[in-house]
Amino acid sequence: MPRATTTLTVRLSGALSDFVAENVGETGEYENVSEYIRDLIRRDKERKDQASFERLEAELARAFAAPDSSYRPLRAVDVIARNRA
């Protein structure tokens, strides 16, 4: 299934506009503003994904470091009910 394309309009002025102009075109890393914005969004998504992964990794490390006596048996039906609540 094809993904939808979203068109955005962003108004920039002053220092922000100058900064974008420095990064686009012959003098910048990007051919056009759209390419620059897409890269910024991708980087932000990667940063958020990495932060989520690190939180999960830390939670799993704490769980695996816990003594066996802290665990209690659970039935699958109980876990499903807990997650639906």
N, CA, C and O atoms as a GROMACS GRO file, in nm:
protein
  340
    1MET      N    1   0.084  -0.117   0.000
    1MET     CA    2   0.000   0.000   0.000
    1MET      C    3   0.089   0.124   0.000
    1MET      O    4   0.174   0.138   0.088
    2PRO      N    5   0.071   0.215  -0.097
    2PRO     CA    6   0.155   0.335  -0.104
    2PRO      C    7   0.128   0.429   0.014
    2PRO      O    8   0.016   0.441   0.062
    3ARG      N    9   0.233   0.492   0.057
    3ARG     CA   10   0.220   0.588   0.166
    3ARG      C   11   0.178   0.723   0.111
    3ARG      O   12   0.211   0.759  -0.002
    4ALA      N   13   0.104   0.798   0.192
    4ALA     CA   14   0.060   0.930   0.152
    4ALA      C   15   0.176   1.028   0.155
    4ALA      O   16   0.270   1.013   0.234
    5THR      N   17   0.171   1.127   0.071
    5THR     CA   18   0.268   1.235   0.071
    5THR      C   19   0.203   1.356   0.135
    5THR      O   20   0.090   1.390   0.104
    6THR      N   21   0.276   1.420   0.225
    6THR     CA   22   0.225   1.538   0.292
    6THR      C   23   0.304   1.658   0.244
    6THR      O   24   0.427   1.655   0.239
    7THR      N   25   0.234   1.762   0.208
    7THR     CA   26   0.298   1.887   0.170
    7THR      C   27   0.284   1.984   0.285
    7THR      O   28   0.174   2.005   0.337
    8LEU      N   29   0.396   2.043   0.324
    8LEU     CA   30   0.396   2.136   0.436
    8LEU      C   31   0.443   2.273   0.388
    8LEU      O   32   0.525   2.284   0.297
    9THR      N   33   0.392   2.375   0.450
    9THR     CA   34   0.440   2.510   0.426
    9THR      C   35   0.498   2.560   0.556
    9THR      O   36   0.432   2.560   0.660
   10VAL      N   37   0.623   2.604   0.550
   10VAL     CA   38   0.692   2.653   0.670
   10VAL      C   39   0.745   2.792   0.639
   10VAL      O   40   0.809   2.815   0.537
   11ARG      N   41   0.718   2.884   0.730
   11ARG     CA   42   0.769   3.020   0.714
   11ARG      C   43   0.886   3.039   0.809
   11ARG      O   44   0.876   3.016   0.929
   12LEU      N   45   0.998   3.082   0.750
   12LEU     CA   46   1.117   3.110   0.829
   12LEU      C   47   1.162   3.253   0.798
   12LEU      O   48   1.147   3.301   0.685
   13SER      N   49   1.215   3.318   0.897
   13SER     CA   50   1.268   3.451   0.873
   13SER      C   51   1.396   3.470   0.953
   13SER      O   52   1.427   3.391   1.042
   14GLY      N   53   1.467   3.571   0.920
   14GLY     CA   54   1.586   3.609   0.996
   14GLY      C   55   1.691   3.500   0.999
   14GLY      O   56   1.726   3.440   0.898
   15ALA      N   57   1.741   3.477   1.120
   15ALA     CA   58   1.852   3.384   1.139
   15ALA      C   59   1.819   3.242   1.093
   15ALA      O   60   1.905   3.174   1.037
   16LEU      N   61   1.694   3.197   1.115
   16LEU     CA   62   1.658   3.061   1.072
   16LEU      C   63   1.661   3.049   0.920
   16LEU      O   64   1.711   2.951   0.866
   17SER      N   65   1.608   3.149   0.852
   17SER     CA   66   1.608   3.148   0.706
   17SER      C   67   1.752   3.150   0.653
   17SER      O   68   1.786   3.078   0.560
   18ASP      N   69   1.835   3.234   0.714
   18ASP     CA   70   1.975   3.241   0.673
   18ASP      C   71   2.046   3.108   0.696
   18ASP      O   72   2.125   3.064   0.612
   19PHE      N   73   2.018   3.044   0.808
   19PHE     CA   74   2.080   2.916   0.839
   19PHE      C   75   2.042   2.811   0.737
   19PHE      O   76   2.128   2.735   0.691
   20VAL      N   77   1.915   2.805   0.700
   20VAL     CA   78   1.870   2.708   0.599
   20VAL      C   79   1.939   2.738   0.467
   20VAL      O   80   1.987   2.647   0.399
   21ALA      N   81   1.945   2.865   0.429
   21ALA     CA   82   2.007   2.903   0.303
   21ALA      C   83   2.154   2.860   0.298
   21ALA      O   84   2.205   2.823   0.193
   22GLU      N   85   2.222   2.866   0.412
   22GLU     CA   86   2.363   2.825   0.418
   22GLU      C   87   2.380   2.675   0.394
   22GLU      O   88   2.486   2.631   0.350
   23ASN      N   89   2.277   2.598   0.423
   23ASN     CA   90   2.285   2.452   0.412
   23ASN      C   91   2.226   2.396   0.283
   23ASN      O   92   2.229   2.276   0.261
   24VAL      N   93   2.173   2.483   0.199
   24VAL     CA   94   2.106   2.441   0.076
   24VAL      C   95   2.172   2.509  -0.044
   24VAL      O   96   2.220   2.622  -0.036
   25GLY      N   97   2.173   2.437  -0.156
   25GLY     CA   98   2.224   2.496  -0.280
   25GLY      C   99   2.371   2.470  -0.300
   25GLY      O  100   2.427   2.377  -0.242
   26GLU      N  101   2.434   2.552  -0.381
   26GLU     CA  102   2.574   2.532  -0.418
   26GLU      C  103   2.668   2.535  -0.298
   26GLU      O  104   2.771   2.467  -0.298
   27THR      N  105   2.634   2.613  -0.197
   27THR     CA  106   2.724   2.627  -0.082
   27THR      C  107   2.695   2.528   0.030
   27THR      O  108   2.774   2.516   0.123
   28GLY      N  109   2.582   2.459   0.024
   28GLY     CA  110   2.541   2.372   0.133
   28GLY      C  111   2.550   2.224   0.101
   28GLY      O  112   2.590   2.184  -0.008
   29GLU      N  113   2.512   2.145   0.199
   29GLU     CA  114   2.515   1.999   0.185
   29GLU      C  115   2.396   1.944   0.109
   29GLU      O  116   2.401   1.831   0.060
   30TYR      N  117   2.289   2.022   0.097
   30TYR     CA  118   2.164   1.973   0.040
   30TYR      C  119   2.131   2.048  -0.088
   30TYR      O  120   2.161   2.166  -0.103
   31GLU      N  121   2.068   1.975  -0.181
   31GLU     CA  122   2.031   2.037  -0.308
   31GLU      C  123   1.914   2.132  -0.294
   31GLU      O  124   1.907   2.234  -0.363
   32ASN      N  125   1.820   2.097  -0.204
   32ASN     CA  126   1.703   2.182  -0.188
   32ASN      C  127   1.652   2.175  -0.044
   32ASN      O  128   1.696   2.091   0.034
   33VAL      N  129   1.560   2.264  -0.012
   33VAL     CA  130   1.508   2.273   0.124
   33VAL      C  131   1.435   2.145   0.163
   33VAL      O  132   1.447   2.100   0.277
   34SER      N  133   1.360   2.086   0.072
   34SER     CA  134   1.287   1.963   0.103
   34SER      C  135   1.381   1.852   0.148
   34SER      O  136   1.354   1.780   0.244
   35GLU      N  137   1.492   1.837   0.076
   35GLU     CA  138   1.591   1.735   0.112
   35GLU      C  139   1.646   1.762   0.252
   35GLU      O  140   1.664   1.668   0.330
   36TYR      N  141   1.672   1.888   0.283
   36TYR     CA  142   1.725   1.926   0.414
   36TYR      C  143   1.624   1.895   0.524
   36TYR      O  144   1.660   1.839   0.627
   37ILE      N  145   1.499   1.932   0.504
   37ILE     CA  146   1.394   1.908   0.604
   37ILE      C  147   1.374   1.758   0.625
   37ILE      O  148   1.361   1.713   0.738
   38ARG      N  149   1.371   1.680   0.516
   38ARG     CA  150   1.356   1.535   0.530
   38ARG      C  151   1.470   1.475   0.612
   38ARG      O  152   1.447   1.387   0.696
   39ASP      N  153   1.592   1.524   0.590
   39ASP     CA  154   1.706   1.473   0.667
   39ASP      C  155   1.693   1.511   0.814
   39ASP      O  156   1.723   1.429   0.901
   40LEU      N  157   1.650   1.633   0.843
   40LEU     CA  158   1.630   1.674   0.982
   40LEU      C  159   1.526   1.586   1.051
   40LEU      O  160   1.544   1.546   1.165
   41ILE      N  161   1.418   1.558   0.981
   41ILE     CA  162   1.312   1.474   1.038
   41ILE      C  163   1.363   1.333   1.061
   41ILE      O  164   1.338   1.274   1.166
   42ARG      N  165   1.436   1.277   0.964
   42ARG     CA  166   1.493   1.143   0.980
   42ARG      C  167   1.585   1.137   1.101
   42ARG      O  168   1.580   1.042   1.180
   43ARG      N  169   1.670   1.238   1.116
   43ARG     CA  170   1.763   1.241   1.230
   43ARG      C  171   1.688   1.250   1.362
   43ARG      O  172   1.726   1.184   1.460
   44ASP      N  173   1.583   1.331   1.366
   44ASP     CA  174   1.505   1.343   1.489
   44ASP      C  175   1.437   1.211   1.522
   44ASP      O  176   1.433   1.169   1.638
   45LYS      N  177   1.384   1.144   1.419
   45LYS     CA  178   1.321   1.013   1.440
   45LYS      C  179   1.423   0.912   1.491
   45LYS      O  180   1.394   0.836   1.584
   46GLU      N  181   1.541   0.910   1.432
   46GLU     CA  182   1.646   0.819   1.477
   46GLU      C  183   1.685   0.847   1.622
   46GLU      O  184   1.708   0.754   1.700
   47ARG      N  185   1.693   0.975   1.659
   47ARG     CA  186   1.727   1.013   1.796
   47ARG      C  187   1.620   0.963   1.894
   47ARG      O  188   1.653   0.910   2.000
   48LYS      N  189   1.494   0.980   1.858
   48LYS     CA  190   1.386   0.934   1.945
   48LYS      C  191   1.382   0.782   1.952
   48LYS      O  192   1.360   0.725   2.059
   49ASP      N  193   1.403   0.715   1.839
   49ASP     CA  194   1.407   0.569   1.839
   49ASP      C  195   1.521   0.518   1.926
   49ASP      O  196   1.505   0.422   2.001
   50GLN      N  197   1.637   0.584   1.917
   50GLN     CA  198   1.752   0.544   1.998
   50GLN      C  199   1.723   0.564   2.146
   50GLN      O  200   1.759   0.479   2.228
   51ALA      N  201   1.660   0.675   2.182
   51ALA     CA  202   1.626   0.700   2.322
   51ALA      C  203   1.529   0.594   2.373
   51ALA      O  204   1.543   0.548   2.486
   52SER      N  205   1.431   0.556   2.292
   52SER     CA  206   1.336   0.451   2.332
   52SER      C  207   1.407   0.319   2.351
   52SER      O  208   1.380   0.246   2.447
   53PHE      N  209   1.498   0.287   2.260
   53PHE     CA  210   1.574   0.163   2.271
   53PHE      C  211   1.657   0.162   2.399
   53PHE      O  212   1.664   0.061   2.468
   54GLU      N  213   1.720   0.276   2.430
   54GLU     CA  214   1.804   0.283   2.550
   54GLU      C  215   1.721   0.268   2.677
   54GLU      O  216   1.766   0.206   2.774
   55ARG      N  217   1.600   0.324   2.678
   55ARG     CA  218   1.511   0.306   2.794
   55ARG      C  219   1.473   0.159   2.809
   55ARG      O  220   1.477   0.105   2.920
   56LEU      N  221   1.438   0.095   2.699
   56LEU     CA  222   1.403  -0.047   2.702
   56LEU      C  223   1.522  -0.131   2.746
   56LEU      O  224   1.507  -0.222   2.828
   57GLU      N  225   1.639  -0.101   2.694
   57GLU     CA  226   1.759  -0.174   2.730
   57GLU      C  227   1.788  -0.162   2.880
   57GLU      O  228   1.824  -0.260   2.945
   58ALA      N  229   1.772  -0.041   2.934
   58ALA     CA  230   1.795  -0.019   3.078
   58ALA      C  231   1.693  -0.095   3.161
   58ALA      O  232   1.728  -0.153   3.264
   59GLU      N  233   1.567  -0.096   3.117
   59GLU     CA  234   1.462  -0.168   3.190
   59GLU      C  235   1.491  -0.319   3.188
   59GLU      O  236   1.474  -0.386   3.290
   60LEU      N  237   1.532  -0.370   3.075
   60LEU     CA  238   1.566  -0.513   3.066
   60LEU      C  239   1.687  -0.547   3.152
   60LEU      O  240   1.691  -0.652   3.216
   61ALA      N  241   1.786  -0.458   3.154
   61ALA     CA  242   1.905  -0.483   3.238
   61ALA      C  243   1.865  -0.489   3.385
   61ALA      O  244   1.914  -0.574   3.459
   62ARG      N  245   1.775  -0.398   3.428
   62ARG     CA  246   1.728  -0.402   3.567
   62ARG      C  247   1.653  -0.532   3.594
   62ARG      O  248   1.670  -0.593   3.699
   63ALA      N  249   1.569  -0.573   3.499
   63ALA     CA  250   1.491  -0.695   3.519
   63ALA      C  251   1.581  -0.818   3.529
   63ALA      O  252   1.560  -0.904   3.615
   64PHE      N  253   1.682  -0.826   3.442
   64PHE     CA  254   1.771  -0.942   3.445
   64PHE      C  255   1.863  -0.940   3.567
   64PHE      O  256   1.912  -1.045   3.609
   65ALA      N  257   1.886  -0.822   3.624
   65ALA     CA  258   1.972  -0.813   3.742
   65ALA      C  259   1.896  -0.841   3.871
   65ALA      O  260   1.957  -0.862   3.976
   66ALA      N  261   1.764  -0.843   3.865
   66ALA     CA  262   1.683  -0.866   3.985
   66ALA      C  263   1.699  -1.010   4.031
   66ALA      O  264   1.716  -1.101   3.950
   67PRO      N  265   1.695  -1.031   4.161
   67PRO     CA  266   1.707  -1.168   4.212
   67PRO      C  267   1.585  -1.252   4.172
   67PRO      O  268   1.475  -1.200   4.155
   68ASP      N  269   1.608  -1.380   4.157
   68ASP     CA  270   1.499  -1.470   4.116
   68ASP      C  271   1.381  -1.463   4.212
   68ASP      O  272   1.266  -1.482   4.172
   69SER      N  273   1.408  -1.435   4.339
   69SER     CA  274   1.300  -1.430   4.438
   69SER      C  275   1.201  -1.315   4.412
   69SER      O  276   1.091  -1.315   4.467
   70SER      N  277   1.241  -1.218   4.330
   70SER     CA  278   1.151  -1.105   4.302
   70SER      C  279   1.051  -1.137   4.190
   70SER      O  280   0.958  -1.060   4.166
   71TYR      N  281   1.070  -1.248   4.124
   71TYR     CA  282   0.980  -1.286   4.016
   71TYR      C  283   0.864  -1.368   4.071
   71TYR      O  284   0.878  -1.441   4.170
   72ARG      N  285   0.751  -1.354   4.006
   72ARG     CA  286   0.637  -1.436   4.043
   72ARG      C  287   0.575  -1.493   3.916
   72ARG      O  288   0.575  -1.426   3.812
   73PRO      N  289   0.524  -1.612   3.921
   73PRO     CA  290   0.467  -1.673   3.800
   73PRO      C  291   0.340  -1.599   3.758
   73PRO      O  292   0.260  -1.556   3.841
   74LEU      N  293   0.324  -1.586   3.628
   74LEU     CA  294   0.204  -1.523   3.572
   74LEU      C  295   0.149  -1.613   3.462
   74LEU      O  296   0.223  -1.678   3.389
   75ARG      N  297   0.018  -1.614   3.454
   75ARG     CA  298  -0.046  -1.685   3.343
   75ARG      C  299  -0.060  -1.588   3.227
   75ARG      O  300  -0.074  -1.468   3.247
   76ALA      N  301  -0.055  -1.639   3.106
   76ALA     CA  302  -0.067  -1.555   2.987
   76ALA      C  303  -0.194  -1.473   2.990
   76ALA      O  304  -0.193  -1.355   2.953
   77VAL      N  305  -0.304  -1.532   3.034
   77VAL     CA  306  -0.431  -1.461   3.039
   77VAL      C  307  -0.424  -1.341   3.133
   77VAL      O  308  -0.486  -1.238   3.107
   78ASP      N  309  -0.347  -1.353   3.243
   78ASP     CA  310  -0.331  -1.243   3.336
   78ASP      C  311  -0.248  -1.128   3.274
   78ASP      O  312  -0.277  -1.010   3.294
   79VAL      N  313  -0.145  -1.165   3.200
   79VAL     CA  314  -0.062  -1.063   3.133
   79VAL      C  315  -0.145  -0.990   3.029
   79VAL      O  316  -0.138  -0.867   3.020
   80ILE      N  317  -0.222  -1.061   2.950
   80ILE     CA  318  -0.306  -0.999   2.849
   80ILE      C  319  -0.406  -0.905   2.912
   80ILE      O  320  -0.427  -0.793   2.864
   81ALA      N  321  -0.470  -0.948   3.020
   81ALA     CA  322  -0.568  -0.864   3.090
   81ALA      C  323  -0.500  -0.738   3.146
   81ALA      O  324  -0.556  -0.629   3.138
   82ARG      N  325  -0.381  -0.754   3.203
   82ARG     CA  326  -0.307  -0.639   3.256
   82ARG      C  327  -0.274  -0.540   3.146
   82ARG      O  328  -0.286  -0.418   3.166
   83ASN      N  329  -0.233  -0.589   3.032
   83ASN     CA  330  -0.195  -0.500   2.922
   83ASN      C  331  -0.314  -0.431   2.856
   83ASN      O  332  -0.297  -0.326   2.795
   84ARG      N  333  -0.429  -0.488   2.868
   84ARG     CA  334  -0.551  -0.425   2.812
   84ARG      C  335  -0.605  -0.316   2.902
   84ARG      O  336  -0.677  -0.227   2.856
   85ALA      N  337  -0.570  -0.322   3.030
   85ALA     CA  338  -0.623  -0.225   3.127
   85ALA      C  339  -0.561  -0.089   3.109
   85ALA      O  340  -0.594   0.004   3.183
   0.00000   0.00000   0.00000
